Amino acid sequence: MPKRRSQTNPKRVVYLWGAGATQAEVSYLGARRINLLMRDSDELGEGVATRILGRLPARWRKAFGADPGTDIEKLVSLLAASNVDTYHELAETIRKLYFEDIRRSLITAGVLMNPQLAIGLLTMHRDRQFKEQETLTGIITTNHDGLLQLAAQRVDTEVNIGIPFRSSNITQCETFTTVPLLHLHGSFTWTFGLPIEVSSLTKTSVYSANTVWIPPTILKEAKNYPFNKLAGLAYELLSRQCDVLRVVGSALTQNDWNILSLIFNAQRQTELRKGAPFRIELIMSHDHGVTIKRECSYLKNLTPIGFLTDGDFAVYKERVDSHTAEMKNPLFYWMKEKIGFHRNRGDLAEPLASAIAPIAGELKGAA
């Protein structure tokens, strides 16, 4: 084992956690034909949008469900912005179907109470030796499923969502000293109250109009509490406490304009203050990362997964049909390579924590 290297100033790392991260959890547990992404996939089958359109009431299915390429977020935005009551009702129906589809898929995949990759990630960052290399300063998520809350409860025993809350099964970190999990669009597990009430998503959870969330829509506005405060906290996190932003499974399309604006402004603030913007590592398929780098040229220092050097990631630049089964799950493959890389350098304590040993391939049950 090489001698562990010391680092005076560890890199400050922030994660942006998107729908692709939950999809990685599903694939890691072996549920390879469950698609939690909006779009259809040859490998994963029908996406969330197609399934929702197929479950619309008959009269609306004929009007809006004929085109499998319909963008649900655009459709909901148009319906909600109309002055027609029946269209408003249809928008609410789509929101309810979205909630039910995500919950059903997580139950079927066995992920609902078992987000192993999120638990492994937080465990890796808790390693006392690894902290000398990297400091996890926060996680920003656009997901509604609440899986990060569950992972933080398992690893840290206390949860910090950036705002006060009350809960019967999630322990609040009242001092806000644990790593913040900033749900920019709220969560299925949040309910209006003073303070808001937080729970866990379960098999018996039902859709409620009192849910604190920004449903699928183009205009994800953050004018009201708690979304305005969460957006402010995310901006401060990126502009003040970030050297590396790791984007995990977030598409960064035009439907994510609020996220793109957040990153753009935070990079400009960092550049003005420090002379250089923070680095952005794209933990997703290499081709998608290259597309983002090309189409989001206003963001700087973008690095697709195939160009990362803390593991064997250059293989992602080879033909897609040569990729192994592990490589088809970029989050899992990245974590496995990352753990192996730092372990070989002596940056991780021995023995590996039980939550990351399977990811490193050391225990039965590794993907």
C-alpha positions as CSV (number, residue, x, y, z in Angstrom):
1,M,0.0,0.0,0.0
2,P,1.5,3.4,-1.0
3,K,2.1,5.9,1.6
4,R,-0.9,8.2,2.1
5,R,-0.4,11.6,0.6
6,S,-1.3,14.7,2.7
7,Q,-3.1,17.7,1.2
8,T,-3.2,20.9,3.1
9,N,-6.3,22.3,1.4
10,P,-8.7,19.5,0.3
11,K,-10.9,20.2,-2.7
12,R,-14.3,21.5,-1.7
13,V,-16.9,19.4,-3.6
14,V,-20.6,19.9,-4.4
15,Y,-22.8,17.5,-6.1
16,L,-25.8,18.3,-8.4
17,W,-28.0,15.2,-8.2
18,G,-30.5,14.6,-11.0
19,A,-32.9,12.0,-12.2
20,G,-30.1,10.0,-13.7
21,A,-28.7,9.4,-10.2
22,T,-31.9,7.7,-9.1
23,Q,-31.8,5.7,-12.4
24,A,-28.3,4.6,-11.4
25,E,-29.6,3.3,-8.1
26,V,-32.3,1.3,-9.9
27,S,-29.7,-0.2,-12.3
28,Y,-27.3,-1.0,-9.5
29,L,-29.9,-3.1,-7.8
30,G,-30.5,-5.0,-11.0
31,A,-33.8,-3.5,-12.1
32,R,-32.6,-2.8,-15.6
33,R,-36.0,-2.5,-17.4
34,I,-37.3,0.2,-15.1
35,N,-36.9,3.7,-16.6
36,L,-37.2,6.7,-14.3
37,L,-36.1,9.2,-16.9
38,M,-38.6,11.3,-18.8
39,R,-37.6,10.1,-22.2
40,D,-37.9,6.6,-23.7
41,S,-34.8,4.4,-24.0
42,D,-34.1,1.4,-26.2
43,E,-32.3,-0.2,-23.3
44,L,-34.7,0.8,-20.5
45,G,-38.0,0.9,-22.3
46,E,-40.8,3.5,-21.9
47,G,-39.9,6.6,-20.0
48,V,-42.0,8.5,-17.4
49,A,-43.6,10.8,-20.0
50,T,-44.9,7.9,-22.1
51,R,-46.3,6.0,-19.2
52,I,-48.1,9.1,-17.9
53,L,-49.6,9.9,-21.3
54,G,-50.8,6.3,-21.5
55,R,-52.7,6.7,-18.2
56,L,-54.5,9.9,-19.0
57,P,-58.3,9.8,-19.0
58,A,-59.6,8.5,-22.4
59,R,-60.6,11.9,-23.8
60,W,-57.3,13.5,-22.9
61,R,-55.3,10.5,-24.0
62,K,-56.6,10.9,-27.5
63,A,-55.8,14.7,-27.6
64,F,-52.3,14.6,-25.9
65,G,-51.2,11.0,-25.7
66,A,-50.9,10.2,-29.4
67,D,-47.3,11.5,-29.7
68,P,-44.9,9.5,-27.6
69,G,-42.3,12.3,-27.9
70,T,-44.5,14.8,-26.0
71,D,-42.5,16.8,-23.4
72,I,-44.6,16.5,-20.2
73,E,-42.9,19.6,-18.7
74,K,-43.9,21.7,-21.6
75,L,-47.4,20.3,-21.7
76,V,-48.0,20.9,-18.0
77,S,-46.7,24.5,-18.4
78,L,-49.1,25.2,-21.3
79,L,-52.1,23.7,-19.5
80,A,-51.4,25.5,-16.2
81,A,-50.9,28.9,-18.0
82,S,-54.2,28.6,-19.9
83,N,-57.5,30.2,-18.7
84,V,-59.4,27.0,-19.0
85,D,-60.5,25.2,-15.8
86,T,-60.5,21.8,-17.4
87,Y,-56.9,22.3,-18.6
88,H,-55.9,23.3,-15.0
89,E,-57.6,20.0,-13.8
90,L,-55.7,18.1,-16.5
91,A,-52.4,19.6,-15.4
92,E,-53.1,18.5,-11.8
93,T,-54.0,15.0,-13.0
94,I,-50.6,14.8,-14.8
95,R,-48.8,15.9,-11.6
96,K,-50.7,13.2,-9.6
97,L,-49.8,10.6,-12.3
98,Y,-46.1,11.7,-12.1
99,F,-46.0,11.2,-8.3
100,E,-47.7,7.8,-8.6
101,D,-45.4,6.6,-11.4
102,I,-42.2,7.6,-9.6
103,R,-43.4,6.0,-6.3
104,R,-44.5,2.8,-8.1
105,S,-41.2,2.5,-10.0
106,L,-39.1,2.9,-6.9
107,I,-41.1,0.3,-5.1
108,T,-40.8,-2.2,-8.0
109,A,-37.0,-1.5,-8.2
110,G,-36.5,-2.0,-4.5
111,V,-34.9,1.4,-4.2
112,L,-37.5,3.1,-2.1
113,M,-35.8,2.3,1.2
114,N,-32.4,1.3,-0.1
115,P,-30.5,4.0,-2.0
116,Q,-27.1,2.1,-1.9
117,L,-25.1,4.4,-4.1
118,A,-26.2,7.6,-2.3
119,I,-25.3,5.9,1.0
120,G,-22.0,4.8,-0.4
121,L,-21.2,8.3,-1.6
122,L,-21.9,9.9,1.8
123,T,-19.9,7.1,3.5
124,M,-16.9,7.7,1.2
125,H,-17.0,11.4,2.1
126,R,-17.1,10.6,5.8
127,D,-13.9,8.6,5.7
128,R,-11.4,10.5,7.9
129,Q,-8.5,10.0,5.5
130,F,-10.5,10.9,2.4
131,K,-11.5,14.2,4.0
132,E,-7.9,15.2,3.7
133,Q,-8.3,15.0,-0.1
134,E,-11.9,16.2,-0.6
135,T,-14.4,18.0,1.6
136,L,-18.1,17.5,0.8
137,T,-19.7,20.9,1.3
138,G,-23.2,20.2,0.0
139,I,-25.5,18.4,-2.4
140,I,-28.0,20.1,-4.6
141,T,-30.8,18.0,-6.0
142,T,-33.7,18.5,-8.4
143,N,-35.2,15.1,-7.5
144,H,-38.5,14.8,-5.6
145,D,-38.0,11.3,-4.3
146,G,-36.4,12.1,-0.9
147,L,-33.8,9.3,-1.3
148,L,-30.9,11.6,-0.3
149,Q,-32.7,12.4,3.0
150,L,-32.9,8.6,3.7
151,A,-29.3,8.1,2.8
152,A,-28.2,11.0,5.1
153,Q,-30.3,9.6,8.0
154,R,-28.5,6.2,7.6
155,V,-25.0,7.7,7.4
156,D,-25.1,10.9,9.5
157,T,-28.1,10.1,11.7
158,E,-29.1,13.8,11.3
159,V,-30.4,15.5,8.2
160,N,-29.9,19.1,7.1
161,I,-32.1,20.3,4.3
162,G,-31.2,23.9,4.7
163,I,-34.4,25.0,6.4
164,P,-36.1,24.1,9.7
165,F,-38.5,21.1,9.7
166,R,-40.3,18.7,11.9
167,S,-40.6,15.0,11.4
168,S,-41.5,11.8,13.1
169,N,-38.9,9.6,11.3
170,I,-36.2,12.0,10.0
171,T,-33.9,13.6,12.6
172,Q,-33.2,17.2,12.0
173,C,-29.7,18.6,12.5
174,E,-30.8,21.7,14.4
175,T,-27.3,23.2,14.3
176,F,-27.1,22.9,10.5
177,T,-23.6,21.5,10.8
178,T,-24.1,18.3,8.7
179,V,-23.8,18.4,4.9
180,P,-26.7,20.4,3.5
181,L,-29.1,18.6,1.1
182,L,-30.7,21.3,-0.9
183,H,-33.9,20.1,-2.7
184,L,-34.3,23.1,-5.1
185,H,-37.7,21.8,-6.3
186,G,-39.0,20.5,-3.0
187,S,-39.9,16.9,-2.3
188,F,-42.8,14.4,-2.3
189,T,-41.9,14.0,1.3
190,W,-42.5,17.6,2.3
191,T,-45.8,19.0,3.5
192,F,-46.8,22.6,4.2
193,G,-46.6,23.7,7.8
194,L,-44.7,26.0,10.1
195,P,-42.1,24.6,9.9
196,I,-42.7,22.2,7.0
197,E,-43.2,18.5,7.8
198,V,-40.8,16.0,6.4
199,S,-41.4,12.2,6.1
200,S,-40.2,9.3,4.0
201,L,-41.7,8.1,0.8
202,T,-43.3,4.8,1.4
203,K,-45.5,2.2,-0.4
204,T,-48.6,3.8,1.3
205,S,-47.7,7.5,0.5
206,V,-50.5,9.2,-1.5
207,Y,-50.4,12.4,-3.6
208,S,-51.4,15.6,-1.8
209,A,-52.1,19.1,-3.0
210,N,-50.3,20.2,0.2
211,T,-47.0,18.8,-1.0
212,V,-44.1,21.3,-1.0
213,W,-42.7,20.9,-4.4
214,I,-42.3,22.5,-7.8
215,P,-43.9,19.9,-10.2
216,P,-42.7,19.2,-13.7
217,T,-42.9,22.5,-15.6
218,I,-40.7,24.8,-17.8
219,L,-40.9,27.8,-15.4
220,K,-39.5,26.4,-12.1
221,E,-39.9,29.7,-10.3
222,A,-38.4,30.1,-6.8
223,K,-40.2,33.3,-5.7
224,N,-41.8,31.9,-2.5
225,Y,-40.5,30.2,0.6
226,P,-38.9,27.7,0.9
227,F,-37.8,27.7,-2.7
228,N,-36.4,31.2,-2.6
229,K,-34.3,30.4,0.4
230,L,-33.1,27.1,-1.0
231,A,-32.1,28.8,-4.3
232,G,-30.1,31.4,-2.3
233,L,-28.4,28.7,-0.2
234,A,-27.5,26.8,-3.4
235,Y,-26.0,30.0,-4.9
236,E,-23.9,30.7,-1.8
237,L,-22.8,27.1,-1.7
238,L,-21.5,27.1,-5.3
239,S,-20.1,30.6,-5.3
240,R,-18.4,30.4,-1.8
241,Q,-17.7,26.7,-1.0
242,C,-17.1,24.9,-4.3
243,D,-13.9,24.0,-6.1
244,V,-15.5,21.1,-8.0
245,L,-19.2,20.7,-9.0
246,R,-20.0,17.1,-9.9
247,V,-23.1,16.9,-12.0
248,V,-24.6,13.4,-11.6
249,G,-27.4,12.4,-14.0
250,S,-28.8,15.9,-14.6
251,A,-29.6,16.5,-18.3
252,L,-29.0,20.3,-18.2
253,T,-31.4,20.9,-21.0
254,Q,-33.5,24.0,-21.6
255,N,-36.0,22.6,-19.1
256,D,-33.3,23.1,-16.5
257,W,-32.9,26.8,-17.2
258,N,-33.0,27.7,-13.5
259,I,-30.2,25.3,-12.8
260,L,-28.1,26.5,-15.8
261,S,-28.6,30.1,-14.6
262,L,-27.6,29.1,-11.0
263,I,-24.4,27.5,-12.2
264,F,-23.6,30.3,-14.7
265,N,-24.0,33.1,-12.1
266,A,-22.1,31.1,-9.4
267,Q,-19.2,30.5,-11.8
268,R,-19.0,34.2,-12.8
269,Q,-19.0,35.2,-9.1
270,T,-16.2,32.7,-8.4
271,E,-14.2,33.9,-11.4
272,L,-14.5,37.5,-10.3
273,R,-13.4,36.7,-6.8
274,K,-10.8,34.0,-7.4
275,G,-9.7,34.6,-11.0
276,A,-11.0,31.2,-12.2
277,P,-14.4,29.4,-12.2
278,F,-15.0,26.1,-10.4
279,R,-14.5,22.9,-12.3
280,I,-17.6,21.0,-13.5
281,E,-17.3,17.2,-13.7
282,L,-20.1,15.5,-15.7
283,I,-20.8,12.1,-14.2
284,M,-23.1,10.7,-17.0
285,S,-22.6,9.1,-20.4
286,H,-19.5,10.5,-22.1
287,D,-21.5,11.4,-25.3
288,H,-24.1,13.3,-23.2
289,G,-21.3,15.1,-21.4
290,V,-19.6,16.1,-24.7
291,T,-23.0,17.4,-25.9
292,I,-23.5,19.5,-22.8
293,K,-20.0,20.9,-23.1
294,R,-20.8,21.9,-26.7
295,E,-24.3,23.2,-26.2
296,C,-23.6,24.9,-22.8
297,S,-20.5,26.8,-23.9
298,Y,-21.4,29.7,-21.5
299,L,-20.5,27.3,-18.7
300,K,-16.8,27.0,-18.2
301,N,-14.3,24.3,-17.2
302,L,-16.7,21.4,-18.2
303,T,-15.2,18.0,-18.0
304,P,-17.0,14.9,-19.5
305,I,-16.4,11.6,-17.7
306,G,-14.0,10.3,-20.3
307,F,-11.5,13.0,-19.5
308,L,-11.4,12.5,-15.7
309,T,-8.1,11.2,-14.3
310,D,-8.9,9.9,-10.8
311,G,-9.6,6.4,-12.2
312,D,-9.8,4.5,-15.6
313,F,-12.3,6.8,-17.3
314,A,-10.5,7.2,-20.7
315,V,-12.3,3.9,-21.8
316,Y,-15.5,6.0,-22.0
317,K,-14.0,7.7,-25.1
318,E,-14.0,4.4,-27.0
319,R,-17.0,3.2,-29.0
320,V,-20.2,2.8,-27.0
321,D,-20.7,-0.8,-28.2
322,S,-17.4,-1.6,-26.5
323,H,-18.5,-0.4,-23.1
324,T,-18.9,-3.0,-20.3
325,A,-22.1,-3.5,-18.4
326,E,-20.6,-1.6,-15.4
327,M,-19.8,1.4,-17.7
328,K,-23.5,1.6,-18.7
329,N,-24.1,2.8,-15.1
330,P,-21.8,5.9,-15.0
331,L,-22.5,6.8,-11.3
332,F,-21.6,3.2,-10.1
333,Y,-18.6,2.9,-12.4
334,W,-17.3,6.4,-11.3
335,M,-17.7,5.5,-7.7
336,K,-16.0,2.1,-8.1
337,E,-13.0,3.7,-10.0
338,K,-12.9,6.6,-7.5
339,I,-12.8,4.3,-4.5
340,G,-10.1,2.2,-6.1
341,F,-8.0,5.1,-7.2
342,H,-7.9,6.7,-3.7
343,R,-7.5,3.4,-2.0
344,N,-4.4,2.7,-4.0
345,R,-3.0,6.0,-3.0
346,G,-3.7,5.4,0.6
347,D,-6.4,8.0,0.9
348,L,-9.0,5.7,2.4
349,A,-9.0,4.1,5.8
350,E,-8.6,0.3,6.0
351,P,-10.7,-1.7,6.0
352,L,-13.3,-0.1,3.7
353,A,-16.6,0.8,5.3
354,S,-19.3,-1.8,4.7
355,A,-21.3,0.7,2.6
356,I,-18.6,1.2,0.0
357,A,-16.9,-2.3,0.0
358,P,-19.6,-3.8,-2.3
359,I,-19.2,-0.9,-4.7
360,A,-15.5,-1.5,-4.8
361,G,-16.3,-5.1,-5.6
362,E,-15.1,-6.6,-2.4
363,L,-18.3,-8.2,-1.1
364,K,-21.0,-10.5,-2.5
365,G,-23.8,-8.4,-4.1
366,A,-21.5,-6.0,-6.0
367,A,-23.0,-4.9,-9.3
